[in-house]
Amino acid sequence: MARCDVVVLGAGIIGVSVALHLQARGLSAVLMDHAPPGEGTSFGNAGCIEGSALFPVAFPHDPLVLLRHALKQAPESNYHLADLPALAPWLWAYFQKSAPAALVTTARELRPLLARARAEHHLLAEPAGAMDLLAPTGWLKLYRTPALFAATTAERALADDLKVAYTVHDTAGALALEPALRPRFTHAIHWHDCDNCSDPGGLVKAYAALFERRGGLLLSGDARSLRRAGPRWRAETAEGPVDAEEAVVCLGPWSLDLLAPLGIQLPLISKRGYHVHLAPEQGLQLGRAVVDVAGGYALQNTRYGIRLTTGVEFAGRDAAPTPRQVEQDIPMARELLPLGAVRESEPWLGRRPALPDSKPIIGPAPGLAGLHLAVGHGHWGLTLGPVTGLLLAQMMAGDTPFTDPKPFSARRFL
């Protein structure tokens, strides 16, 4: 039987980052997952470390926009009708938290995490030998009509207030940044504080390898085996049981499989999304992520090709794939860029673990001594991994947190 100070359950970007920060504070940590690091949700994202992010992806309030989504005419979203009754309470809470005033509150509460996100990534990427995977070139949001651009007024005002850097471009200005683009848009915003990652899964693997080089133990096992063993927590691994004083749940969309039997019910769902890689033509290389606001999808230069990552699909976590959005987005992407064949036979399906207020839970699990949570990062898992690890490790070690953790407490739901 192995013994350690902390067992961290889940080897995605959140779990690996938590393990590294606990290790840096002198705690012996075991990182446990049934799969290799970085091969779940952390693998299939848009590859943006968005220090400049402000408003989360929101539920629309405009009745005409809502109608487009309901009729499945908006490529930004899709849904499974059979799953809507189960999702309805979550969607109603999400709608409420997407009101303009609520979005501003959320953006202000998240700003300390997002503002520090890139710096914390660099503190891990440099010793991990992974800085070559990051390009500090910002990201570009394209608006195909003046009306879509006009809808950014509140976001730009908040950015000005919070000193978040951006530049507004006309078509010619955006083409100077990304010459391969075709002029199918009227405006663009270049958000400067962003690293573009050419291999998100590879970045997580590099961080995990750093954890092991520093003496950490990476073990294979089923996180659902976690249980109390006297005053300690015990998890079963392929190498035998591991006992720890404390445990951290970083299981993303699978967190409730463990937490619900322990009596913790959270409003956590999977905002599903897909990606494919398209062959770039004419030697195309994007210098930064490009988001086509009209389609709700992102394009990113990766080592696998140009990655197209879709918007949101509302369906059961384990429901059958329905890559309708990929089929809608690819023609739109080809209007913008010279893109060739899709390189996968089937789109990759990922599950973003999401809470209705678009903020993660970072902190202790109420009522369960020694159990901690780092779940529900939604669209910002890759961005917030290292800074989540920092905040949680500070709390667990009894250090002064760099920011008030109260907005991220699980007690807001329990």
Backbone torsions as a table, in degrees:
resi	resn	phi	psi	omega
1	MET	NA	130.3	177.7
2	ALA	-90.5	148.5	177.1
3	ARG	-126.5	143.4	178.8
4	CYS	-152.3	174.1	177.1
5	ASP	-77.1	-42.1	-174.5
6	VAL	-140.9	136.1	168.2
7	VAL	-108.1	126.2	-178.7
8	VAL	-104.8	121.2	-174.0
9	LEU	-99.9	111.4	-179.9
10	GLY	115.3	120.0	-175.6
11	ALA	-110.8	39.0	166.9
12	GLY	-85.3	-167.5	-176.8
13	ILE	-61.7	-35.0	-179.5
14	ILE	-69.2	-51.9	-177.1
15	GLY	-63.4	-42.9	179.8
16	VAL	-62.6	-41.9	-180.0
17	SER	-66.0	-41.8	177.2
18	VAL	-60.4	-46.3	-179.1
19	ALA	-60.1	-41.5	179.9
20	LEU	-64.7	-40.9	-178.8
21	HIS	-72.5	-35.9	174.7
22	LEU	-65.4	-42.3	177.8
23	GLN	-59.4	-41.1	-179.3
24	ALA	-65.3	-19.1	177.7
25	ARG	-97.6	15.7	173.4
26	GLY	84.8	10.4	179.4
27	LEU	-92.3	138.6	175.3
28	SER	-80.5	124.4	-174.2
29	ALA	-125.5	141.7	170.0
30	VAL	-111.4	129.6	177.2
31	LEU	-103.5	125.0	-170.5
32	MET	-129.0	135.0	175.9
33	ASP	-158.6	159.7	177.2
34	HIS	-84.6	-13.8	-178.3
35	ALA	-124.8	162.7	176.5
36	PRO	-62.0	159.3	-178.4
37	PRO	-60.1	143.8	170.7
38	GLY	71.5	21.5	-177.6
39	GLU	-111.6	5.4	175.6
40	GLY	-102.4	-131.3	-178.8
41	THR	-56.8	-33.4	-178.2
42	SER	-63.8	-21.5	-178.6
43	PHE	-76.2	-37.5	-164.0
44	GLY	-105.2	41.4	-178.5
45	ASN	-105.2	-176.8	-175.7
46	ALA	-79.1	-4.2	175.0
47	GLY	74.2	29.1	179.1
48	CYS	-113.2	127.7	170.2
49	ILE	-100.6	96.4	-162.0
50	GLU	-94.4	78.4	174.8
51	GLY	-64.3	-21.6	-177.7
52	SER	-94.6	4.2	-178.0
53	ALA	-63.9	145.3	179.5
54	LEU	-126.9	-81.5	-178.1
55	PHE	-79.5	135.1	173.4
56	PRO	-71.4	166.0	172.3
57	VAL	-60.3	122.8	-169.7
58	ALA	-114.1	158.4	173.1
59	PHE	-78.4	126.2	-175.8
60	PRO	-65.2	146.4	177.3
61	HIS	-110.0	-16.4	178.1
62	ASP	-69.9	124.4	-176.4
63	PRO	-58.1	-38.5	-179.8
64	LEU	-68.3	-38.3	176.9
65	VAL	-66.8	-41.8	177.4
66	LEU	-58.8	-40.7	179.3
67	LEU	-62.7	-41.9	177.8
68	ARG	-58.9	-43.2	178.8
69	HIS	-66.1	-43.0	-178.7
70	ALA	-61.7	-35.2	-179.5
71	LEU	-87.2	4.9	-179.3
72	LYS	59.3	37.2	176.4
73	GLN	-101.2	0.0	-179.2
74	ALA	-108.1	113.8	-178.8
75	PRO	-66.4	-11.2	178.6
76	GLU	-66.6	-20.7	-175.0
77	SER	-144.4	162.1	170.1
78	ASN	-150.5	164.7	177.7
79	TYR	-153.2	156.3	172.1
80	HIS	-99.2	116.0	-176.7
81	LEU	-56.1	-39.8	-177.0
82	ALA	-64.5	-23.3	-177.7
83	ASP	-93.6	-8.5	-175.6
84	LEU	-63.2	-39.0	178.5
85	PRO	-58.0	-41.8	179.2
86	ALA	-68.9	-32.2	-178.4
87	LEU	-85.7	-11.5	-171.5
88	ALA	-55.4	-47.0	179.9
89	PRO	-60.8	-39.0	178.6
90	TRP	-65.8	-44.1	-178.4
91	LEU	-63.7	-36.9	178.1
92	TRP	-65.9	-43.4	177.0
93	ALA	-63.6	-39.2	178.0
94	TYR	-63.2	-42.3	177.3
95	PHE	-59.5	-44.7	-179.7
96	GLN	-63.8	-41.5	-179.0
97	LYS	-76.9	-4.3	177.4
98	SER	-97.9	4.0	174.2
99	ALA	-62.6	149.8	-174.9
100	PRO	-52.7	-45.7	-179.2
101	ALA	-66.0	-37.9	179.3
102	ALA	-66.6	-36.9	178.7
103	LEU	-64.7	-38.9	177.8
104	VAL	-63.8	-43.2	177.8
105	THR	-60.3	-45.7	178.8
106	THR	-60.7	-45.1	-179.3
107	ALA	-61.1	-41.4	179.9
108	ARG	-68.2	-37.6	-180.0
109	GLU	-70.0	-33.8	-179.7
110	LEU	-80.8	-18.0	-171.8
111	ARG	-56.2	-41.9	179.0
112	PRO	-59.2	-35.1	178.2
113	LEU	-71.9	-47.9	-176.3
114	LEU	-67.5	-37.2	-179.4
115	ALA	-64.0	-26.1	-177.8
116	ARG	-100.5	-2.7	-169.4
117	ALA	-61.2	-48.7	-176.2
118	ARG	-66.8	-41.6	-179.4
119	ALA	-60.9	-40.4	179.4
120	GLU	-69.3	-35.2	173.5
121	HIS	-61.2	-44.3	-177.6
122	HIS	-63.4	-34.5	179.0
123	LEU	-66.6	-20.9	174.7
124	LEU	-96.9	-40.7	-175.1
125	ALA	-65.5	-35.5	-178.5
126	GLU	-63.8	-55.5	178.0
127	PRO	-68.1	-21.5	177.5
128	ALA	-79.8	-6.4	-178.1
129	GLY	68.9	33.0	-173.6
130	ALA	-120.4	14.2	-179.4
131	MET	-64.5	-23.0	178.8
132	ASP	-68.3	-13.7	177.7
133	LEU	-84.4	-6.9	-174.6
134	LEU	-116.2	131.6	176.8
135	ALA	-119.9	118.2	-173.6
136	PRO	-84.9	56.8	-170.0
137	THR	-108.9	7.2	-179.6
138	GLY	74.4	-175.1	177.4
139	TRP	-137.3	156.4	-169.5
140	LEU	-122.4	122.8	175.8
141	LYS	-104.4	127.5	-176.5
142	LEU	-105.0	139.6	-179.3
143	TYR	-122.7	117.9	-173.5
144	ARG	-77.9	-17.4	-179.6
145	THR	-136.4	155.0	174.7
146	PRO	-59.1	-32.1	-179.6
147	ALA	-65.3	-41.8	177.3
148	LEU	-62.4	-40.1	178.1
149	PHE	-67.3	-41.0	-179.5
150	ALA	-59.7	-28.6	179.6
151	ALA	-68.8	-7.5	179.8
152	THR	-90.1	4.6	-174.9
153	THR	-55.6	-48.3	-177.9
154	ALA	-65.5	-39.3	179.6
155	GLU	-64.6	-42.1	180.0
156	ARG	-68.3	-35.9	177.1
157	ALA	-64.1	-41.5	177.6
158	LEU	-66.4	-40.3	176.8
159	ALA	-59.1	-42.3	177.8
160	ASP	-62.0	-42.5	-179.0
161	ASP	-65.3	-38.4	-176.7
162	LEU	-92.6	3.1	178.3
163	LYS	62.5	41.0	175.1
164	VAL	-93.8	121.7	-170.3
165	ALA	-78.1	136.5	174.8
166	TYR	-156.6	162.5	175.2
167	THR	-133.2	130.6	175.4
168	VAL	-88.5	132.7	179.5
169	HIS	-123.1	148.6	163.9
170	ASP	-83.1	-175.1	-177.0
171	THR	-58.2	-45.2	-177.3
172	ALA	-64.2	-39.5	179.8
173	GLY	-65.0	-39.4	177.9
174	ALA	-68.1	-37.2	179.0
175	LEU	-67.4	-27.2	175.3
176	ALA	-67.7	-32.3	176.3
177	LEU	-76.7	-42.9	-175.9
178	GLU	-129.2	83.7	-174.0
179	PRO	-61.6	-21.9	-178.2
180	ALA	-76.1	-15.3	-179.8
181	LEU	-65.0	149.6	171.9
182	ARG	-99.8	146.0	-172.4
183	PRO	-76.8	66.8	178.4
184	ARG	-100.9	21.5	-176.1
185	PHE	-142.8	160.2	-177.9
186	THR	-104.6	-28.8	-177.5
187	HIS	-141.1	162.3	174.3
188	ALA	-149.9	151.9	172.4
189	ILE	-122.7	124.5	175.2
190	HIS	-96.9	110.5	176.0
191	TRP	-91.5	121.6	-165.9
192	HIS	-82.2	-32.7	-169.8
193	ASP	-87.8	75.1	-178.1
194	CYS	-153.5	135.7	168.3
195	ASP	-100.5	136.4	176.2
196	ASN	-100.1	126.8	-174.9
197	CYS	-104.0	122.7	-177.6
198	SER	-81.0	-7.0	179.8
199	ASP	-160.8	81.6	-177.7
200	PRO	-57.4	-43.8	177.9
201	GLY	-62.5	-39.7	177.9
202	GLY	-65.1	-34.8	177.1
203	LEU	-63.3	-44.2	178.5
204	VAL	-63.3	-40.8	178.3
205	LYS	-62.9	-38.4	178.2
206	ALA	-64.5	-40.1	177.4
207	TYR	-65.8	-40.5	178.9
208	ALA	-64.4	-39.7	177.5
209	ALA	-64.2	-36.1	175.6
210	LEU	-63.0	-43.0	176.6
211	PHE	-56.9	-43.9	179.6
212	GLU	-69.3	-40.0	178.7
213	ARG	-61.5	-30.0	180.0
214	ARG	-86.5	8.6	174.2
215	GLY	103.1	2.4	178.9
216	GLY	-75.5	158.4	-177.3
217	LEU	-113.0	126.3	177.5
218	LEU	-110.1	117.5	-174.6
219	LEU	-125.3	152.3	178.0
220	SER	-94.0	133.2	178.7
221	GLY	-177.2	169.4	-179.6
222	ASP	-95.6	115.4	-177.0
223	ALA	-61.5	-25.1	-179.2
224	ARG	-67.0	-8.6	177.1
225	SER	-78.5	-7.6	-177.2
226	LEU	-60.4	132.5	179.2
227	ARG	-156.7	166.5	174.7
228	ARG	-74.6	136.9	172.2
229	ALA	-131.3	85.3	-172.4
230	GLY	69.4	-131.4	-179.8
231	PRO	-83.2	-1.2	-174.3
232	ARG	-112.6	170.6	172.6
233	TRP	-102.4	139.1	-178.7
234	ARG	-125.2	134.5	175.8
235	ALA	-128.3	143.9	-179.2
236	GLU	-94.6	129.3	177.9
237	THR	-123.3	170.8	178.1
238	ALA	-62.5	-23.3	179.6
239	GLU	-96.0	6.7	-179.1
240	GLY	113.8	176.5	-177.3
241	PRO	-70.4	149.9	175.1
242	VAL	-120.9	127.0	176.2
243	ASP	-107.2	137.5	-177.9
244	ALA	-144.7	149.3	175.4
245	GLU	-64.4	-36.7	-175.9
246	GLU	-136.2	158.2	177.8
247	ALA	-136.9	148.1	179.2
248	VAL	-125.9	127.8	179.7
249	VAL	-95.2	115.2	179.1
250	CYS	-131.7	51.4	-170.0
251	LEU	-99.8	11.8	176.0
252	GLY	52.6	-130.9	-175.6
253	PRO	-68.4	-9.5	178.2
254	TRP	-98.3	7.3	-174.8
255	SER	-61.3	-38.5	-177.3
256	LEU	-68.8	-21.4	175.8
257	ASP	-59.9	-31.3	176.9
258	LEU	-92.3	-43.1	-170.3
259	LEU	-75.7	-37.2	-177.3
260	ALA	-59.4	-45.7	176.3
261	PRO	-63.3	-20.2	177.1
262	LEU	-88.0	2.4	176.7
263	GLY	92.1	10.8	179.7
264	ILE	-107.7	111.0	178.7
265	GLN	-107.4	117.9	-179.3
266	LEU	-119.4	149.1	177.1
267	PRO	-80.3	67.9	-176.2
268	LEU	-109.9	123.9	176.6
269	ILE	-125.6	176.6	175.4
270	SER	-106.8	114.3	170.7
271	LYS	-86.3	99.1	-171.2
272	ARG	-74.1	151.3	177.5
273	GLY	-152.4	160.4	-176.0
274	TYR	-124.9	155.6	167.5
275	HIS	-141.4	153.6	170.5
276	VAL	-138.1	163.0	174.2
277	HIS	-114.9	133.1	179.2
278	LEU	-111.7	142.5	179.4
279	ALA	-69.9	125.5	176.9
280	PRO	-75.2	136.5	177.7
281	GLU	-99.7	160.9	174.7
282	GLN	56.4	33.8	179.0
283	GLY	66.8	23.1	-176.3
284	LEU	-59.2	133.4	168.2
285	GLN	-141.1	123.3	174.3
286	LEU	-77.8	141.6	177.1
287	GLY	-85.4	-12.6	-176.4
288	ARG	-163.7	166.2	175.0
289	ALA	-64.3	142.5	176.7
290	VAL	-122.5	126.3	178.6
291	VAL	-110.6	123.3	175.3
292	ASP	-92.9	100.7	-172.7
293	VAL	-60.5	-34.9	-179.1
294	ALA	-63.7	-28.0	-179.5
295	GLY	-104.8	-12.7	179.8
296	GLY	69.7	19.1	-178.2
297	TYR	-116.5	161.9	178.6
298	ALA	-120.3	147.0	174.1
299	LEU	-118.3	133.4	-176.8
300	GLN	-139.8	138.3	174.7
301	ASN	-76.2	118.4	178.6
302	THR	-129.3	170.9	178.9
303	ARG	-70.5	-8.3	179.5
304	TYR	-99.7	-5.7	-173.4
305	GLY	126.8	-169.6	176.8
306	ILE	-80.7	114.0	-178.2
307	ARG	-84.6	128.3	172.4
308	LEU	-106.3	119.0	179.8
309	THR	-113.7	127.2	-173.5
310	THR	-80.3	174.9	170.4
311	GLY	-74.7	-140.4	-167.4
312	VAL	-107.5	138.1	168.5
313	GLU	-117.7	125.9	177.4
314	PHE	-95.4	110.6	-178.7
315	ALA	-160.8	168.7	174.8
316	GLY	-60.6	147.2	-176.8
317	ARG	-52.2	-41.7	-174.0
318	ASP	-105.9	15.6	177.7
319	ALA	-66.6	157.9	-179.3
320	ALA	-61.4	145.4	179.0
321	PRO	-63.3	142.2	172.9
322	THR	-138.1	81.7	-172.1
323	PRO	-77.2	46.1	179.3
324	ARG	-58.5	-40.0	-176.3
325	GLN	-66.1	-36.1	176.9
326	VAL	-59.0	-44.3	-178.9
327	GLU	-64.5	-32.3	177.4
328	GLN	-76.6	-36.6	-171.9
329	ASP	-78.5	-35.4	-174.7
330	ILE	-58.9	-46.2	177.4
331	PRO	-61.7	-36.1	177.5
332	MET	-65.3	-41.4	179.6
333	ALA	-64.6	-37.2	-180.0
334	ARG	-72.0	-18.9	171.0
335	GLU	-69.2	-29.4	-175.9
336	LEU	-91.3	-31.8	-171.4
337	LEU	-141.0	151.9	173.7
338	PRO	-77.5	95.0	-175.1
339	LEU	-116.8	139.8	-178.1
340	GLY	-97.2	-140.2	-172.5
341	ALA	-71.9	152.1	171.2
342	VAL	-74.8	134.9	-172.0
343	ARG	-90.1	-12.2	178.5
344	GLU	-105.0	149.4	174.7
345	SER	-74.7	-28.4	178.1
346	GLU	-137.8	142.1	175.8
347	PRO	-62.8	148.8	175.3
348	TRP	-81.3	133.1	-179.9
349	LEU	-106.7	125.3	176.6
350	GLY	-120.9	166.3	-175.1
351	ARG	-131.9	110.6	-180.0
352	ARG	-86.1	119.5	-179.2
353	PRO	-74.5	116.5	-168.2
354	ALA	-128.2	139.6	172.1
355	LEU	-108.0	154.2	-171.0
356	PRO	-66.9	-21.2	178.4
357	ASP	-96.0	7.9	174.5
358	SER	61.6	22.0	173.7
359	LYS	-117.6	145.7	177.9
360	PRO	-76.7	165.6	167.0
361	ILE	-97.6	124.5	178.8
362	ILE	-136.0	109.1	179.6
363	GLY	148.8	-168.9	-175.6
364	PRO	-68.9	151.2	173.5
365	ALA	-84.5	116.9	-176.7
366	PRO	-57.1	131.6	174.6
367	GLY	83.1	-0.9	-178.8
368	LEU	-128.5	96.8	-174.9
369	ALA	-60.2	132.4	176.3
370	GLY	84.2	0.4	178.2
371	LEU	-107.1	133.6	-176.7
372	HIS	-127.8	155.2	-174.9
373	LEU	-124.2	139.6	170.2
374	ALA	-142.0	83.1	-170.3
375	VAL	-140.5	160.6	169.7
376	GLY	83.7	37.7	-175.8
377	HIS	-84.1	-3.0	173.5
378	GLY	56.7	-127.2	-177.6
379	HIS	-79.0	-5.6	-172.3
380	TRP	-115.4	28.4	-179.7
381	GLY	-62.0	-50.8	179.9
382	LEU	-61.3	-42.9	-179.7
383	THR	-60.1	-47.5	-167.6
384	LEU	-94.5	1.2	-177.9
385	GLY	-53.8	-63.3	-176.7
386	PRO	-62.6	-37.9	-178.5
387	VAL	-73.1	-29.7	171.6
388	THR	-64.1	-44.7	177.6
389	GLY	-58.0	-41.1	178.7
390	LEU	-62.5	-51.2	-176.0
391	LEU	-62.9	-45.1	-178.5
392	LEU	-67.0	-41.7	178.9
393	ALA	-63.2	-39.0	176.5
394	GLN	-61.2	-42.9	179.7
395	MET	-65.4	-44.3	-177.2
396	MET	-69.4	-32.2	-178.8
397	ALA	-85.4	-4.0	-178.9
398	GLY	79.8	15.0	176.5
399	ASP	-81.6	164.6	175.4
400	THR	-74.3	119.1	-179.5
401	PRO	-63.4	146.7	-179.0
402	PHE	-69.7	-17.4	175.7
403	THR	-148.3	161.1	-179.9
404	ASP	-63.9	119.2	-178.8
405	PRO	-82.0	-4.2	-173.9
406	LYS	-56.5	-40.2	-179.7
407	PRO	-62.1	-14.2	-176.3
408	PHE	-109.4	13.0	-179.2
409	SER	-71.9	142.9	175.0
410	ALA	-66.8	-20.3	-175.9
411	ARG	-65.1	-16.0	177.7
412	ARG	-67.7	-15.3	179.1
413	PHE	-113.0	-8.7	-172.5
414	LEU	-119.8	NA	NA
